[in-house]
Amino acid sequence: MTHRSLNFNRNGDKQNSSFFEEYLLKLLEERDRIGVTNLIGEIDALMLTVDPGHSIDYIAELALMTPYEYLVTLESESHWTHVLRIDMNSPDFLVREVKDPNTRGIFRSLNEVYPIGAKKPNCRYMGEIFRVSNLHDVVQLQSEREFRFFTQNDIRKLELPGNIAISKPSPYTHNIIGYLERPLDQLRVYALGLSSIREDVQAMSHSAKTLQKQLGIDTLVQPIDHLATRVYSQNREVAILEFLSLSSYYYWGSYDIHDQNSSTNVTKSVHVAEESRSPAKVFTASNTPYFVNHLEKRPSPTENFVRNYGPRLHHIAFSVRDGQTHQQSNIDYVVDAIRQHGKEFLLQVIGSEQEGLKQIFSSASEHSSLIIEYVQRFGNFQGFFTHGNVAELTRAAGVEEELIELQKTADSTHSTQL
C-alpha cells in the first residue's frame, strides 16, 4: 500500500522542527515506495550484554518479574548467549555474557567514555532484531540509503549470530538494528556456537518461575509494551528519523514534559497494533542541553542520565493484565508481591483507574542496569502515559541517578579518609 506509513493519526503536543517534519514525510514516503516497509516486519528479538558472572542472576530476575522463560544457551569461543522466550508471538530476549572480563570490543568501548557506564564495561542493551522476508533485498536497499552494516567477518569476530545482518551502532542511540530472515510459520533460530540447555541456568529460571506462580503473578504480567531509549537533547529528532528509516515503524507522536524539561516520543509498528507482538519504541530527550542548566535552573534528569551512562535503553515496560486481584488493581498486587521478595521500586504506583493508567518503575537492575516498568491500562485507554505520570516517572528516575552519584561521592570521601 502506497504511503501506508503516513496513514496514522498524530498524537501529542510537542512542536518539532521544520527539518523533522520535512524529512519524516520524505523518508517514510521513500521507505514505502522502495518496498522497505513491507520487507521489514515486527521485532523478533532484543539483545543485550552483561558483565561476567551476571547472566544467570539476571535471567532469574527476568523469570520472576516478566513472562520470559529460559530456552537454550548458545556457546561461542568468548561468549554465552542465553535465549529467553515467551512464545512465537512476542520477541525473544537474548542475554549475552562475555566469559573473560578483559575481552574488549566495540560494545564495551561505547560504555567506557561515560562515568557510570564504565563501571560495568560489558553491560549494555545492544538493540533490536527485526524479522524480514528477504534479507538480501533489505540489506541492499538500506545500504543504498547509506546505512552501514558489519561484514560477515566482523560478525564472526564479534561472535554474533551469523544469520543476522547487523547495522553499525547508531551515533545517536549507540544501538544496533539486526535483520533476521524468517517466514512467520518458522521458528526463530540463531546461528551461533554450540547449543545446549545449561542445568545451572535452567535451575535458576525454574526456581524463579515457581516462585512467580506461587505469588500468583504469573498470569498477570504480560509481554513487553514498550522500550524506552534516552538520547541527548540535540539528537532527539535525528534518532527518531534514523530508527524509522531502519525499521517499519511510524511516528505516533511526542509529548512535552515541561515540569521535567524533557519530551517523550513514541514510534509504533505499521504492521501490528499489539505492542505484545512488536513493542513500541520510545525516545526520551531533554528539551535543553546540559551546558545551559546552570543558567536556566531547570531539572535535567534525562540529560544527566545520558551524560553518565551514555545514550542507551533506559527501561523495558511490561503490561499488566487489566483487572483486580484480592481487591487490588493487578499492578499493585504484582508490585507488592515482588517487593516482598527483595526487589525495590523507585516510587509508589502512580496514576489511577479514573485516569485510565497506572505505572511504576523498578530500581535499576544490578545485572543489566535496566529499569523494568509495569503499566496497567484500564478499559479502552490507548496511550502510553499521562502528563502527570510521565513527569513523576522521569523525576523518580532522576532521583535514582542523583543517589548513585551521591553514593559514589560518599565512597570516594570514605576511601580518602582511610
Backbone torsions as a table, in degrees:
resi	resn	phi	psi	omega
1	MET	NA	128.0	-178.1
2	THR	-68.6	134.7	175.0
3	HIS	59.2	28.7	-179.5
4	ARG	-63.7	-27.1	-177.1
5	SER	-70.0	-14.1	-178.7
6	LEU	-106.8	5.7	-177.3
7	ASN	-94.3	39.1	-179.8
8	PHE	-125.9	146.5	179.2
9	ASN	-68.6	144.9	177.6
10	ARG	-90.4	138.2	177.2
11	ASN	-117.3	160.5	170.7
12	GLY	102.4	175.5	-177.1
13	ASP	-128.7	3.9	-178.7
14	LYS	-74.1	131.2	176.8
15	GLN	-86.8	121.2	177.3
16	ASN	-94.3	164.3	179.2
17	SER	-75.0	162.7	175.5
18	SER	-64.0	-32.8	176.2
19	PHE	-59.3	-47.5	-179.3
20	PHE	-61.5	-48.2	-176.6
21	GLU	-65.3	-38.0	179.5
22	GLU	-65.1	-48.3	-174.8
23	TYR	-82.4	-21.3	170.3
24	LEU	-59.0	-47.5	179.1
25	LEU	-63.2	-48.6	-175.7
26	LYS	-66.1	-44.3	-175.9
27	LEU	-68.8	-40.8	-179.2
28	LEU	-74.4	-35.3	174.0
29	GLU	-61.5	-44.6	178.7
30	GLU	-64.1	-43.2	-178.8
31	ARG	-59.0	-42.0	177.6
32	ASP	-68.3	-44.0	-173.9
33	ARG	-63.7	-40.9	-176.8
34	ILE	-87.4	-3.1	173.7
35	GLY	95.6	1.6	-177.9
36	VAL	-63.8	-39.2	-178.7
37	THR	-58.2	-42.9	-178.8
38	ASN	-75.8	-29.2	-178.3
39	LEU	-74.1	-30.7	-176.7
40	ILE	-99.0	124.1	-178.5
41	GLY	-97.9	-136.5	-175.4
42	GLU	-86.8	170.9	174.6
43	ILE	-71.2	123.4	-179.6
44	ASP	-94.2	-27.0	-176.9
45	ALA	-161.8	155.6	171.2
46	LEU	-114.4	144.7	-178.2
47	MET	-131.4	132.2	175.1
48	LEU	-140.2	166.3	178.8
49	THR	-128.7	145.6	-180.0
50	VAL	-126.7	164.4	178.6
51	ASP	-69.9	158.4	179.6
52	PRO	-53.5	135.8	176.5
53	GLY	87.0	2.4	-174.5
54	HIS	-109.5	-12.8	-171.4
55	SER	-67.9	-40.4	-176.2
56	ILE	-67.2	-43.4	178.4
57	ASP	-65.4	-35.5	178.5
58	TYR	-68.4	-38.7	176.9
59	ILE	-62.5	-41.1	176.7
60	ALA	-62.0	-40.2	178.4
61	GLU	-62.5	-46.0	178.9
62	LEU	-65.6	-38.4	-179.0
63	ALA	-63.9	-33.8	178.1
64	LEU	-78.4	-41.9	-169.3
65	MET	-93.4	-12.2	-174.1
66	THR	-136.5	176.0	177.3
67	PRO	-79.9	-1.3	-173.9
68	TYR	-71.5	145.2	175.7
69	GLU	-130.3	146.9	178.2
70	TYR	-67.0	135.4	-179.4
71	LEU	-113.0	-55.6	-172.8
72	VAL	-164.2	160.3	175.8
73	THR	-117.5	134.5	174.8
74	LEU	-107.7	117.9	-177.2
75	GLU	-106.1	124.0	172.6
76	SER	-113.2	-175.7	-172.5
77	GLU	-59.4	-42.9	-173.3
78	SER	-113.9	-4.0	-173.9
79	HIS	-139.0	154.3	160.4
80	TRP	-108.4	136.6	173.4
81	THR	-122.1	111.7	-178.2
82	HIS	-94.0	129.9	-179.3
83	VAL	-100.4	122.8	175.6
84	LEU	-111.4	144.5	-175.9
85	ARG	-144.5	147.0	168.5
86	ILE	-97.1	-61.7	174.1
87	ASP	-165.8	-176.9	-176.9
88	MET	-80.3	0.8	176.4
89	ASN	-95.8	-2.7	179.6
90	SER	-132.4	156.9	-177.4
91	PRO	-64.6	147.4	169.6
92	ASP	-73.8	165.3	176.9
93	PHE	-124.5	115.7	-179.9
94	LEU	-103.2	113.2	-179.9
95	VAL	-103.6	113.3	-172.8
96	ARG	-107.4	131.7	-179.8
97	GLU	-126.7	126.9	175.2
98	VAL	-77.7	139.1	-176.5
99	LYS	-76.6	-40.2	-175.1
100	ASP	-107.5	121.6	-178.6
101	PRO	-62.4	-16.8	180.0
102	ASN	-89.6	-3.2	177.8
103	THR	-63.8	133.3	-177.8
104	ARG	-116.7	154.5	-179.8
105	GLY	-175.4	178.3	-173.5
106	ILE	-63.8	-35.7	-177.2
107	PHE	-73.2	-33.6	174.4
108	ARG	-65.8	-40.5	-177.1
109	SER	-63.2	-26.2	178.3
110	LEU	-69.0	-19.7	178.8
111	ASN	-89.3	-32.0	-161.0
112	GLU	-73.3	-12.1	178.8
113	VAL	-93.8	4.7	-178.5
114	TYR	-116.8	135.8	-170.0
115	PRO	-54.5	-46.6	-178.3
116	ILE	-88.5	-36.9	176.4
117	GLY	-55.9	-36.5	-178.4
118	ALA	-68.4	-21.1	-179.0
119	LYS	-70.1	-25.0	174.8
120	LYS	-126.4	76.6	-166.1
121	PRO	-63.0	-28.2	-178.7
122	ASN	-99.5	8.1	-172.7
123	CYS	-102.7	107.8	175.9
124	ARG	-167.0	150.7	170.5
125	TYR	-72.5	136.8	-175.6
126	MET	-99.3	-44.4	179.2
127	GLY	153.3	-171.7	-176.1
128	GLU	-105.8	149.3	173.6
129	ILE	-112.8	122.9	-179.0
130	PHE	-99.4	140.7	171.9
131	ARG	-74.1	132.3	177.1
132	VAL	-127.7	156.5	-178.6
133	SER	-90.4	-21.8	178.4
134	ASN	-148.6	101.0	-173.3
135	LEU	-63.5	-44.6	-178.5
136	HIS	-58.6	-46.4	-177.4
137	ASP	-66.5	-39.5	-180.0
138	VAL	-63.3	-47.6	-178.8
139	VAL	-64.2	-40.4	179.7
140	GLN	-64.0	-46.9	-179.7
141	LEU	-64.7	-41.5	-179.9
142	GLN	-70.4	-33.9	175.8
143	SER	-64.8	-38.2	177.5
144	GLU	-66.5	-23.3	176.1
145	ARG	-89.0	10.8	172.7
146	GLU	78.1	17.9	169.5
147	PHE	-81.3	146.0	-175.6
148	ARG	-112.8	143.8	-176.4
149	PHE	-125.0	150.8	170.3
150	PHE	-64.4	142.7	174.3
151	THR	-74.3	165.9	176.3
152	GLN	-60.8	-33.5	177.0
153	ASN	-67.5	-40.2	175.6
154	ASP	-59.4	-44.9	-177.4
155	ILE	-63.7	-38.7	176.1
156	ARG	-63.2	-43.8	-179.4
157	LYS	-66.3	-36.6	179.8
158	LEU	-80.0	-9.1	-178.9
159	GLU	57.0	51.6	173.5
160	LEU	-106.7	160.1	-177.7
161	PRO	-56.4	127.8	-174.3
162	GLY	-72.2	-14.6	-180.0
163	ASN	-95.9	13.5	-179.9
164	ILE	-120.1	130.0	170.9
165	ALA	-83.7	132.4	-172.8
166	ILE	-127.7	127.9	178.3
167	SER	-72.9	157.0	170.8
168	LYS	-66.7	150.9	-178.9
169	PRO	-56.6	140.6	179.6
170	SER	-66.4	138.4	174.5
171	PRO	-70.8	-12.6	-175.8
172	TYR	-101.1	-37.8	-178.2
173	THR	-114.2	-14.2	-174.0
174	HIS	64.6	12.6	177.7
175	ASN	-94.2	157.7	172.4
176	ILE	-103.1	164.3	169.6
177	ILE	-125.3	130.2	177.7
178	GLY	-113.2	152.7	176.6
179	TYR	-124.5	125.6	180.0
180	LEU	-120.3	119.8	178.6
181	GLU	-77.8	121.5	-178.1
182	ARG	-159.1	119.0	170.7
183	PRO	-63.5	149.6	-175.8
184	LEU	-60.1	-27.2	-176.7
185	ASP	-89.7	8.0	178.9
186	GLN	-112.8	151.3	178.7
187	LEU	-69.6	156.2	172.4
188	ARG	-77.2	131.1	178.2
189	VAL	-132.4	134.5	-179.2
190	TYR	-114.2	115.5	-175.3
191	ALA	-80.2	89.3	-176.4
192	LEU	-156.5	116.3	168.9
193	GLY	59.8	-157.0	-178.3
194	LEU	-96.3	132.0	-177.0
195	SER	-95.2	132.1	177.4
196	SER	-157.3	161.0	172.2
197	ILE	-100.7	110.6	-177.7
198	ARG	-79.5	126.7	-176.0
199	GLU	-63.4	-37.2	-178.6
200	ASP	-67.8	-39.8	179.0
201	VAL	-69.7	-43.8	-179.4
202	GLN	-61.8	-39.9	-179.4
203	ALA	-64.4	-44.1	179.4
204	MET	-64.8	-43.1	179.8
205	SER	-64.6	-44.7	-178.9
206	HIS	-62.7	-40.9	179.3
207	SER	-62.4	-42.6	-179.8
208	ALA	-67.5	-40.1	178.9
209	LYS	-66.8	-34.7	176.8
210	THR	-64.1	-44.6	177.4
211	LEU	-63.0	-42.5	179.1
212	GLN	-56.5	-42.0	179.6
213	LYS	-70.0	-40.5	178.5
214	GLN	-61.0	-35.8	179.7
215	LEU	-75.3	-13.6	179.7
216	GLY	77.1	24.7	-178.9
217	ILE	-109.5	-0.7	-175.1
218	ASP	-64.2	-30.4	179.7
219	THR	-95.8	-2.7	-176.4
220	LEU	-94.6	-37.5	-179.4
221	VAL	-84.9	125.4	-174.7
222	GLN	-109.7	177.6	-175.4
223	PRO	-61.7	176.7	-175.4
224	ILE	-60.6	135.0	178.7
225	ASP	-95.9	-47.2	177.4
226	HIS	-158.2	161.7	177.9
227	LEU	-117.6	130.2	-173.3
228	ALA	-118.1	115.7	-179.4
229	THR	-105.0	140.0	177.0
230	ARG	-108.7	134.2	-177.6
231	VAL	-133.6	165.1	175.5
232	TYR	-63.5	152.2	-176.2
233	SER	-55.6	-42.7	-175.5
234	GLN	-72.8	-10.8	-177.2
235	ASN	-105.0	5.1	-176.9
236	ARG	-55.5	-56.6	-173.0
237	GLU	-69.2	-41.9	-177.9
238	VAL	-71.1	-30.8	176.9
239	ALA	-64.9	-41.9	178.6
240	ILE	-65.0	-47.8	-178.6
241	LEU	-63.0	-38.8	178.4
242	GLU	-63.4	-47.2	-179.1
243	PHE	-62.8	-41.8	178.2
244	LEU	-62.5	-34.8	179.0
245	SER	-70.2	-32.3	-177.6
246	LEU	-86.6	-13.1	-172.8
247	SER	-122.7	-168.6	171.9
248	SER	-117.9	36.1	178.7
249	TYR	-93.8	161.8	176.5
250	TYR	-122.0	166.3	-178.3
251	TYR	-87.4	109.3	-178.4
252	TRP	-79.4	-36.8	177.6
253	GLY	144.7	173.7	-176.0
254	SER	-135.6	144.0	177.2
255	TYR	-121.2	137.3	176.2
256	ASP	-87.7	122.6	178.5
257	ILE	-104.1	81.9	-169.7
258	HIS	-60.5	-40.0	-176.1
259	ASP	-60.0	-31.4	-178.2
260	GLN	-108.7	12.9	175.6
261	ASN	53.8	46.7	-177.2
262	SER	-149.5	173.9	173.6
263	SER	-135.7	151.1	176.9
264	THR	-117.4	127.7	-169.7
265	ASN	-127.5	127.4	-169.1
266	VAL	-117.3	136.0	170.8
267	THR	-124.8	149.0	-177.2
268	LYS	-139.8	160.0	-179.3
269	SER	-69.0	137.3	175.0
270	VAL	-77.6	-17.5	-171.9
271	HIS	-91.9	-36.7	-176.2
272	VAL	-129.6	136.3	-179.6
273	ALA	-81.9	-26.1	-174.9
274	GLU	-82.1	120.1	177.6
275	GLU	-62.0	-26.1	179.4
276	SER	-61.0	-28.1	179.7
277	ARG	-88.0	-33.2	177.7
278	SER	-153.2	99.2	-171.3
279	PRO	-57.8	147.6	170.5
280	ALA	-63.3	151.1	177.8
281	LYS	-115.0	119.4	-174.9
282	VAL	-110.4	138.6	176.1
283	PHE	-119.0	127.3	177.7
284	THR	-116.5	135.0	-179.8
285	ALA	-145.8	151.3	173.8
286	SER	-68.1	155.1	175.9
287	ASN	-80.7	-22.1	-179.4
288	THR	-134.4	151.1	179.4
289	PRO	-73.1	161.6	-172.8
290	TYR	-60.1	-31.3	-170.9
291	PHE	-78.2	-0.7	173.3
292	VAL	-105.7	-0.4	-177.0
293	ASN	-60.2	-37.5	-178.2
294	HIS	-69.3	-18.9	176.9
295	LEU	-91.6	-40.5	-174.1
296	GLU	-84.1	-24.5	-179.4
297	LYS	56.5	42.9	179.9
298	ARG	-114.8	153.3	177.6
299	PRO	-64.2	152.2	-179.7
300	SER	-148.2	55.4	-175.7
301	PRO	-63.2	-34.7	-178.0
302	THR	-70.6	-46.3	179.5
303	GLU	-64.3	-37.0	177.5
304	ASN	-63.2	-41.5	178.1
305	PHE	-59.9	-48.9	-176.8
306	VAL	-65.0	-37.5	180.0
307	ARG	-67.0	-29.3	-177.3
308	ASN	-93.7	-33.8	-178.1
309	TYR	-106.2	-21.1	-170.6
310	GLY	92.5	161.2	173.9
311	PRO	-59.6	129.3	-176.5
312	ARG	-173.8	171.8	173.9
313	LEU	-66.1	134.5	-178.6
314	HIS	-99.7	-44.2	179.6
315	HIS	-152.1	159.1	173.7
316	ILE	-116.9	124.6	-176.9
317	ALA	-100.6	134.3	176.8
318	PHE	-115.2	138.1	176.1
319	SER	-73.3	149.4	170.8
320	VAL	-116.6	132.2	-176.7
321	ARG	-57.6	135.0	179.2
322	ASP	-64.3	143.8	179.5
323	GLY	132.0	-170.5	-178.8
324	GLN	-127.6	152.8	172.9
325	THR	-133.8	124.1	-178.2
326	HIS	50.6	46.8	175.5
327	GLN	64.0	20.3	172.3
328	GLN	-118.4	149.7	167.4
329	SER	-56.6	143.8	-176.0
330	ASN	-55.6	-36.8	-178.7
331	ILE	-65.8	-39.0	177.7
332	ASP	-65.4	-39.8	179.2
333	TYR	-64.3	-44.6	179.5
334	VAL	-61.4	-47.5	-177.2
335	VAL	-64.6	-43.3	179.2
336	ASP	-61.4	-41.9	-179.1
337	ALA	-64.2	-42.8	-177.6
338	ILE	-73.0	-36.8	177.4
339	ARG	-58.9	-38.8	-178.5
340	GLN	-66.0	-13.5	179.0
341	HIS	-113.4	28.7	164.8
342	GLY	96.3	-6.1	179.5
343	LYS	-86.4	130.4	-177.7
344	GLU	-96.0	156.3	177.5
345	PHE	-125.3	154.7	-174.0
346	LEU	-79.9	-16.3	-177.6
347	LEU	-163.7	177.5	173.4
348	GLN	-79.0	163.6	175.6
349	VAL	-59.2	131.3	-178.7
350	ILE	-114.7	161.0	-176.7
351	GLY	94.5	-176.1	-177.4
352	SER	-158.4	164.2	176.5
353	GLU	-63.6	-35.0	180.0
354	GLN	-64.1	-35.6	177.2
355	GLU	-78.3	-16.8	177.8
356	GLY	97.0	-1.4	-170.9
357	LEU	-157.2	138.4	168.7
358	LYS	-127.3	144.1	-176.1
359	GLN	-146.2	160.3	173.8
360	ILE	-160.8	149.4	173.2
361	PHE	-104.8	136.0	167.0
362	SER	-78.1	168.3	167.7
363	SER	-68.7	159.5	-179.7
364	ALA	-66.9	139.1	178.4
365	SER	-65.8	134.6	176.4
366	GLU	-69.9	-14.8	-176.7
367	HIS	-94.6	-35.9	-176.9
368	SER	-118.9	-10.5	-173.7
369	SER	67.6	5.8	180.0
370	LEU	-91.0	145.5	172.9
371	ILE	-92.7	142.9	169.9
372	ILE	-102.6	129.9	173.9
373	GLU	-106.7	140.6	169.4
374	TYR	-109.6	139.5	179.7
375	VAL	-137.4	126.1	174.8
376	GLN	-116.6	123.0	175.3
377	ARG	-98.3	141.7	-179.9
378	PHE	-107.2	133.5	176.7
379	GLY	63.3	-126.5	-175.0
380	ASN	-103.4	20.9	-179.8
381	PHE	-61.2	127.1	-172.8
382	GLN	-107.2	-13.2	-173.3
383	GLY	-83.7	-173.2	-178.5
384	PHE	-109.7	-11.9	-177.2
385	PHE	-172.4	167.0	164.5
386	THR	-110.7	161.5	-179.8
387	HIS	-56.9	-43.9	-179.0
388	GLY	-64.8	-43.3	179.9
389	ASN	-61.6	-50.8	-173.6
390	VAL	-68.7	-31.7	175.9
391	ALA	-64.6	-42.5	-179.2
392	GLU	-69.0	-39.2	177.8
393	LEU	-64.2	-44.1	179.6
394	THR	-62.4	-42.2	178.6
395	ARG	-62.5	-43.4	-178.5
396	ALA	-63.4	-42.7	178.8
397	ALA	-63.8	-35.4	177.5
398	GLY	-67.4	-35.9	177.3
399	VAL	-62.9	-41.7	179.2
400	GLU	-62.9	-41.0	177.0
401	GLU	-57.0	-44.8	-180.0
402	GLU	-64.5	-38.8	179.3
403	LEU	-63.5	-40.0	177.5
404	ILE	-60.3	-45.7	-179.0
405	GLU	-65.2	-40.6	178.6
406	LEU	-62.9	-41.3	179.7
407	GLN	-64.8	-39.6	179.3
408	LYS	-62.9	-42.0	178.8
409	THR	-65.3	-41.8	179.5
410	ALA	-63.3	-42.3	178.9
411	ASP	-62.9	-40.1	-179.8
412	SER	-65.5	-42.4	179.2
413	THR	-64.4	-41.4	179.8
414	HIS	-63.0	-42.8	-179.6
415	SER	-62.7	-39.7	179.9
416	THR	-64.8	-39.8	-179.3
417	GLN	-66.4	-36.0	178.5
418	LEU	-68.7	NA	NA
